[in-house]
């Protein structure tokens, strides 16, 4: 489970570093926020279970 999240983060950051346009970065920022919220939810659920 954590391995999948880690790989997703690596691919995601790689994608950000490859994107040059500001519009792409803005979209990535929104995606990063969603990803962050998702990880927080996963962590919370793991602690609660």
N, C-alpha and C positions, 0 to 999 in steps of 0.2 A: 504493500500500500504506500508506504513512505517512499519507496524506490520509484514508483510511478510518479509521485508528486515531484520528487527531485529531478527526474528526467524531464518532466514537463517544464519545470523552472529553467533548466539548462537550455532547452530548446527555445523557450520564450525569450530569455535574455540574449541568446544568439540571434534570434529574429530581430530584436530591438537594435542590436549593434549593427546588423546588416541594413536596416532601413535608414535611408538618408533624408526622406522628406519629413517636414514638420507635421504634416497631416497624419502620416503614418505613426509618428511618435505619439501624437495626441490620441489616436485610436488605441495604440498599445498601452498608453497610460490608463485608459478606461478598462482595458482588458486586464491589466495588472491589478487594478483595484478590485475587479470582480474575482480574480484569482486569489488575491489576498483574503478577501471576505470568505471565499470558499475554504481556504486553508484554515482560517480561524474557526469556521463551523465544524470542519473535520476534527480539529484538535479538541474543541469543546465536546463534541460527541464521543470522542475517544475517552476523554476524562470522565464523562458522565456514565459511560457504559461499564 
